[in-house]
Amino acid sequence: MMDAVHILALCAVVGVVAMAAAPAVAADPAMPSPEKVYEQAVRNAGPKSGGYGESFCWYARYNQGRFVEGYEAWGDTAWLGWGVKYYDFLLEKMSTGPDGYKGWIGPFIYHKKVWCDVHVGDSILLDGMLEFSELVLADDALAKTYGKAARKYVAIAKRDLIEKWDARGTWREDGPYGAYVSWNRYGDPNQFKDWTERPEIDNSTLSLPFNKQNDMALVCMKLWRITGERKYRDKAVKIFSFMRSRMQVFDDHATWNYWEPFGPWDVDLSKGDTQHWMNTHPHRNYQAGEVGQIVEAYHTGLVFTRADIQRMINTNLKVMWNGDRKAPKFYNSNVAHPGRGKAGAQFGGDGHAGCLWTALAGFDRTIRELRAGQLKSAKGTNGTIAKAHFETTTLASPPGFTRRHVRGEPVVPDFLTSECRTVNVAAVMPCVIRRGTKSIVLSKLPVAADLEVAVWSADGKQKLLVLYTGKAAGGLDGHAGIHILQWDGTDPAGKRTFDGGYRVRWTVAPNDYREFPVTVVPPRG
């Protein structure tokens, strides 16, 4: 989990405001001063964060998007000019690490006695710069003035983000999925050379949570849209496929956890537990931000389908919302899980996860109207920019599912999606099983139940091998109800040789099960 800096900054980024709903509102005609927005952004980024590291990046991200939003709202290129000035201010805060790559190096947010740079700090700031670059490089007139800056930001993102974290060995792949793990090297304060492994540092070599994975994917998507280089598209597809493969679907809506393990290094077999809790994040800005990331992937034509987006709309309106337009409130998105129930459940307040998912306003009229109600009472410079941008972008076209940034045919892999309310987590790691080498077969249940875990044929028509049958514990805590098995791709009875594609199925009731695809390959040599 993040500290208060991360929580407050990200909440501001996704623009979560709890206000009454009302009809759509016209944008305030008074344009704020781009220069004053720049000055405020610099003040917010520096002193509040100490000026270094991940905390600096979160505070710096707070106002970064205002410059493109201001230009799109009013069409005044002064916003872009001040944007360049702010982006360059951010770049001046980068330092060169021990391997020659640059990053926003500073106190590690989990262990402030050591310094490092991190994926999320790099990605959230470079993503904002690439939003500017994509806008500018698609317009010949803008490119004449701002093209040099835009191309510079693209080059930095390619080298000091994607190339850097790949060269550091933090990128992992497993079949159709991909994910980043945290780096395990750190330096002393203000020391940028000869970083070493520090075993005492928590979260080293831990797979990043979904929001941070997706931040990396957003940069990859923009690099692909700008450069046309497919390697960036392919990486984004693998990252978002990891998240999509872990989503739980039931009653035609979708839920997901803040973090799930990607590989065996994320599981402690000796304790029968994962290295991190698995649950809906308790703070509203996390899922709201992840919905925005998913929407961007959908518009780029990657991984997510119209049905996926509709499930999220259903989650926000049919599961979370109290249905009151005058005083809208929202439950946490996992309120329908067995063992929870709305009786006594908290609405999203005091930082809890329930809120309007405003990123869906482009698809659904009701969400659009609720968002307009929020903006009616929004105040200050940021409120004025948000109102104007909402008017000129979201309200400029009727709600619909047209993809805005798709290049060519959408890349939408197949996922094994079944309606299942009683299995919150279901995964096999690695999913490509080298026969004779054990993979981890992991599940999590909200309530205790009779559970069967079995290997089925690729088409799901034939049960081939039962891995477990019996009682399984449950629990709503992030470390409760976890059930771990291991399978090495063989038949203990020696009756069958597994080779090729299969699916592992966790069954609680005949019509309540989840599945995960696996591929068994021959041993090396």
ABEGO torsion letter per residue (X at the ends): XBBAAAAAAAAAAAGBBBBBBBBBBBBBABBBBAAAAAAAAAAAABAAAGGBEAAAAAAAAAAAAAAAAAAAAAGBAAAAAAAAAAAAAAAAABBBBAAGBBBBBBBBAABAABBBBBAAAAAAAAAAAAAAAAAAAABAAAAAAAAAAAAAAAAAAAAAAAAAAAAAGABBBBEABBBBBBBABBBBBGBABGBBBBAABBGBGBBBBAAAAAAAAAAAAAAAAAAGBAAAAAAAAAAAAAAAAABBBBGGBBBBBABBBABAAABBAAAGBBABBBBBBABAAAAAAAAAAAAAAAAAGBGBBAAAAAAAAAAAAAAABAGBAABBBBBBAAAABBGBEABGBBBBBGGBABBBBAAAAAABAAAAAAAAAAAAABBEAAAAAAAAAAAAAAAABBBBABBAABBEBBBBBBBBBBBBAABABBBBOBABBBBGBBBBBBBBBABBBBBBBBBBBAAGABBABBABBEBBBBEABAABGBBBBBBAGBBAAGABBBBEBBBBBBBABAABBBBBBBBBBBBBX
